[in-house]
Amino acid sequence: DGRRKERLQMSNLNRVQLLGNLGASPELTHLDNGTPVAKMSIATNEEWTDKDGNKREHVEWHRVTCWGKLAENCAKYLVKGRQVLAEGKIRTRSYENKDGITVYATEIVATQIHFLGTGGADSSRRPEPPLSDADYYGQVR
């Protein structure tokens, strides 16, 4: 029945949002066909007080990859320390390392990255994107 099909489609949602700070400036490379690819790491943290009243913190690091104009804009405008909101999907890939062992890597494939806050650790070397041009905020259309 139609309702059952609708429920099944909703159970297949792969969407993630990360609000955090860049651990390093994005690294831009190009595939053999010229497609730009940017890789970056985003740190998210949670803080709490344990049962003894001590403040605790846990930092989680996330690998994020983006493509095309989004990758170019991230490499052009983002620097280490900048706060970003990354939206996309989780992807796990596998490969064999030099010892022949299968390694699994989980990453976020970003479809949008919103540039939040200002600057970062090295903001003097990168210009701020103009506020009027949404493309500079990395939204994939």
QUIFEN-V912957 format. One record per residue. N is the residue number from 1. RES is the residue in three letters. PHI is phi as a letter, one per 20 degrees, with the letter a starting at -180 (none if undefined). PSI is psi as a letter, one per 30 degrees, with the letter a starting at -180 (none if undefined). Layout:
n={N | N}
res={RES | RES}
phi={PHI | PHI}
psi={PSI | PSI}
This chain:
n={1 | 2 | 3 | 4 | 5 | 6 | 7 | 8 | 9 | 10 | 11 | 12 | 13 | 14 | 15 | 16 | 17 | 18 | 19 | 20 | 21 | 22 | 23 | 24 | 25 | 26 | 27 | 28 | 29 | 30 | 31 | 32 | 33 | 34 | 35 | 36 | 37 | 38 | 39 | 40 | 41 | 42 | 43 | 44 | 45 | 46 | 47 | 48 | 49 | 50 | 51 | 52 | 53 | 54 | 55 | 56 | 57 | 58 | 59 | 60 | 61 | 62 | 63 | 64 | 65 | 66 | 67 | 68 | 69 | 70 | 71 | 72 | 73 | 74 | 75 | 76 | 77 | 78 | 79 | 80 | 81 | 82 | 83 | 84 | 85 | 86 | 87 | 88 | 89 | 90 | 91 | 92 | 93 | 94 | 95 | 96 | 97 | 98 | 99 | 100 | 101 | 102 | 103 | 104 | 105 | 106 | 107 | 108 | 109 | 110 | 111 | 112 | 113 | 114 | 115 | 116 | 117 | 118 | 119 | 120 | 121 | 122 | 123 | 124 | 125 | 126 | 127 | 128 | 129 | 130 | 131 | 132 | 133 | 134 | 135 | 136 | 137 | 138 | 139 | 140 | 141}
res={ASP | GLY | ARG | ARG | LYS | GLU | ARG | LEU | GLN | MET | SER | ASN | LEU | ASN | ARG | VAL | GLN | LEU | LEU | GLY | ASN | LEU | GLY | ALA | SER | PRO | GLU | LEU | THR | HIS | LEU | ASP | ASN | GLY | THR | PRO | VAL | ALA | LYS | MET | SER | ILE | ALA | THR | ASN | GLU | GLU | TRP | THR | ASP | LYS | ASP | GLY | ASN | LYS | ARG | GLU | HIS | VAL | GLU | TRP | HIS | ARG | VAL | THR | CYS | TRP | GLY | LYS | LEU | ALA | GLU | ASN | CYS | ALA | LYS | TYR | LEU | VAL | LYS | GLY | ARG | GLN | VAL | LEU | ALA | GLU | GLY | LYS | ILE | ARG | THR | ARG | SER | TYR | GLU | ASN | LYS | ASP | GLY | ILE | THR | VAL | TYR | ALA | THR | GLU | ILE | VAL | ALA | THR | GLN | ILE | HIS | PHE | LEU | GLY | THR | GLY | GLY | ALA | ASP | SER | SER | ARG | ARG | PRO | GLU | PRO | PRO | LEU | SER | ASP | ALA | ASP | TYR | TYR | GLY | GLN | VAL | ARG}
phi={none | f | f | f | f | f | f | f | f | f | f | d | f | c | b | c | c | c | d | a | d | f | e | a | f | g | d | e | c | c | f | g | e | n | f | f | c | d | d | b | c | d | e | d | c | c | c | b | d | f | f | e | n | e | f | c | b | c | d | d | d | c | e | c | c | b | c | m | f | g | f | f | f | f | f | f | d | e | c | g | n | f | e | c | d | d | c | r | c | e | c | d | c | c | b | e | e | f | e | n | e | f | d | d | c | d | b | d | e | e | d | b | c | e | e | d | l | c | l | q | f | c | f | f | e | c | f | e | f | f | f | e | d | f | f | f | e | n | f | e | d}
psi={l | e | e | e | e | e | e | e | e | f | f | g | k | j | k | k | k | k | j | a | k | k | f | l | k | k | j | k | l | k | l | e | g | f | k | k | k | k | k | l | k | k | k | k | l | k | k | l | k | l | f | g | g | k | k | l | k | k | k | k | k | k | k | k | k | l | l | b | e | e | e | e | e | e | e | e | f | k | l | k | f | k | k | l | j | k | k | b | l | k | k | k | l | l | l | k | a | f | g | g | k | k | k | k | k | k | l | k | j | k | f | k | j | k | j | l | a | l | b | a | e | h | f | f | f | k | l | k | k | k | f | f | j | f | f | f | g | g | k | k | none}
